[in-house]
């Protein structure tokens, strides 16, 4: 995986024990690779809650952004990984700023009806905005409510 650190590669596919060993050996938990992506972003995108948990406990920045402004929460949410999204929210991931919240669920690729209902539930529980801001007229809840598969 060209341009990615060993920790980022491990976070995408290796057993959690390998991630722990790399961190113990001094791997930079917030090291950026290709497109300014981090190990936490890769683990979140791949839907790896064990890896996400280890990285968060090692001090991974929960709200870091890559070169296009995506966060780990955005990557997990778009891919339909609600368990990872819940871990990130519990760790203090922001649901606001830089258009992040409004884009969370515009392109869910793997989310089925059950997963979508769970995403709505934790958005409501997290007390995310129901109405758009001055710069945007829609929110993630609004976008989800318009989906025909919901």
Number of C-alpha atoms within 10 A of each C-alpha: 8 7 13 19 19 16 26 28 18 21 28 22 15 13 13 20 13 15 26 18 12 16 16 11 9 8 16 19 21 21 16 19 17 14 12 17 25 29 29 33 31 24 26 30 23 20 22 21 21 17 28 27 18 19 24 17 10 15 11 20 19 21 19 19 20 17 10 9 13 19 26 28 31 27 24 28 29 21 21 26 25 24 18 26 27 21 18 24 17 10 15 12 19 16 21 11 8 11 15 18 21 24 17 26 27 14 14 17 12 12 20 12 11 9 16 22 15 16 25 19 13 15 19 13 9 13 10 16 18 13 14 14 12 6 7 10 10 16 23 23 21 17 15 20 13 9 11 7 10 13
